[in-house]
Amino acid sequence: MAKKTIADVDVQGKAVLMRVDFNVPLDDALHITDDRRITEALPSITSVLDRGGRVILMSHLGRPEGKDPAEDAKYSLKPAATRLQELLPKNPVHFASDTVGDDAKAKVAALKDGEILILENVRFNKGEKKGDAEYAGVLASFGDAYCNDAFGTCHRTEGSMVAVPNAMGGKPKVCGFLVEKEIKFLSEAISNPQRPFVAIVGGKKVADKIQVIKNLLAICDTVLIGGAMAFTFSLAKGGKVGKSYVQPDKVDLANELMALGGDKLVLPLDTHCGDDFKSTCNKLVVKSGEVPEEYEGFDIGPETIKAYSEIIKSSKTVVWNGPMGVFEMPPFDAGTRAVAEAIVDSDSVSIIGGGDSAAAIQEFGLADKVTHVSTGGGASLEMLEGKKFVAVELLDEK
């Protein structure tokens, strides 16, 4: 899937309409608590500015309902504009109070080369979700070229991802460096992995990751299962799960995956349990399928940690999506931490598939010691499922 990038476009004296993913977390005071999604977009933005162009940025933030303007105000991209100005002090960063309204149109017209304009949250417009032609047409008129650098939303078909580039006719439509990097690691590493190829799949619901597990079983040498989804497999094997989170209606699905996976599908050997959802609870380590009635499984146990770590350390390609337990609450972070450390200790191409896995490896201070940390949880999951993205397919081929 070789797509042209922003580096292939002559941007001198031109306006580049760039879809980024500035869906950053904010605290109650509307301060950004993690600016990684902004910093990851900087190479594409500065590529345009340094070559004499100007940039108009589009993004969503959160899920504004559109019913109460005061409530939706917390989803404004103004904090992202402030942070971007701090990161690029030499380039003026302007902010439009709307997306396709009078303020946006006036500021687009006044924008000079070497400057940036951030439009207000695209999801404040109903046309974004609907892919409305009039809305898309106005946005498309703002740019001489379109650049998609929003991997976190590449699996969506919303207006700014699909309708806008389609409305730009013969103008260049390319990907940014972040999207290029994500596609390279997530698709190429999976299509042609160095072996042994190990996948680690955790999280809560087996139903959410059924297609991912099926796809990975077809291409991996080993798939390690962790997180609360493991209890549905325990139940399918006739085990006791106590008060652990389980999906009884997905037992048939778990049986199907175990039959499909055979020896490739590796389940936990033991479970670290607690009798209450807090660090100070009474704790037990039991064999898998032997969780007492008043206890709940919160993490993989030490035997599983040892077995999984050995498998991971001998791998040449690792893909990790989903924590092994309640990694935010010690001591039940031990399994997730051990998996992260084993990945770092391995001599492998290591890909962390966004979401909670990315949050965990950041929290443990190990993000710079793996090959790639994805910026998109949902998008990386769908790519691991083997799906194609309309928002990427429509971009210009090299």
Buried (B, 14 or more C-beta within 10 A) or exposed (E): BEBBBBBEBEBEEBBBBBBBBBBBBBEEEEEBEEBBBBEBBBBBBBBBBEBEBBBBBBBBBBEBEEEEEEEBEEBBBBBBBBBBBEBBEEBBBBBBBBBBBEBBBEBBEEBEBBBBBBBBBBBBBEBBBEBBBEBBBBBBEBBBBBBBBBBBBBBBBBBBBBBBBBBBEEBBBBBBBBBBBBBEBBBEBBEEBEEBBBBBBBBBBBBEBBBBBBBBBEBBBBBBBBBBBBBBBBBBEEBBBBBBBBBEEBBEBBBBBBEEBEEBBBBBBBBBBBBEEEBEBEBBBBEBBBBEEEBBBBBBBBBBBEBBBEBBBBBBBBBBBBBBBBBEBEBBBBBBBBBBBBBBEBEBBBBBBBBBBBBBBBBBEBBEBBBBBBBBBBBBBBBBBBEEBBBBEBBBEE
